[in-house]
Amino acid sequence: MNLLALDTSTESCSAAITINGVLYQQQQMTQRGHSTLILGMLDQLFKQADASIADIEALAFGRGPGSFTGVRIGVGAAQGIAFARELPVIPVSTLAAVAQAAFDAFGQQNIAVAMDARMDEIYAACFQVKDGFVTLIDDEKVCTAKQFFPANSENWFGAGNGWQVYAEMLQANFSEQLIDQQADIYPVAATILKLAEQFYLRGEFVSADKALPVYLRNNVAKKKAQQG
């Protein structure tokens, strides 16, 4: 299965492809220029693999949550490529990508992801591992660090840069249930690709026009408006 994945949702800009079972990947930390950088990465990857977009069977992307501008860039790039080649698209949660990376690196089964969302908030969710892949066990949400607690009574591993920015509050909330934490884990295309392979095999993909971003903060704004 030949897949392409990209992610521009955070300062970690990345792209990856699998061609005939071989993974090629690129990643760079940057605060800006994602739109230009991601296209250059894809060009370099196809050159390294001696392949072209015509060899790709499906496209995956980090659908958010993350930087508003970054998520929009990722969606736009994914839709543009998918429309041109009529490729099926696999939107992948960036929080799930962080959780999967944490499991792959540290082998922890319960992972609490907290990514800095600015404005004194975090993007947060809890995941558990089943058969080597992370599964969401509660809702993805945007909230203050003060509002993020363990999903159950088990022990948890903290992942994502929210654990650095709001370390004191999150450590207090998880208390003795927190067994360790790793803040420098970001969503990357290679991990998104790994998750996307499973989704694709289960038929969980959409057409390019249905490849939509997930911002979370918009949902909060709608709820507040409805409450008013």
Secondary structure, DSSP 8 states (H G I E B T S, - for coil): --EEEEE-SSSEEEEEEEETTEEEEEEEE-SS-HHHHHHHHHHHHHHHHT--GGG--EEEEE--SS-HHHHHHHHHHHHHHHHHHT--EEEE-HHHHHHHHHHHHH--SEEEEEEE-STT-EEEEEEEEETTEEEE-S--EEE-GGG---SSSS-EEEESTHHHHTHHHHHHHHGGGEEEEES-----HHHHHHHHHHHHHTT--B-GGG-----SHHHHHHHHHHH-
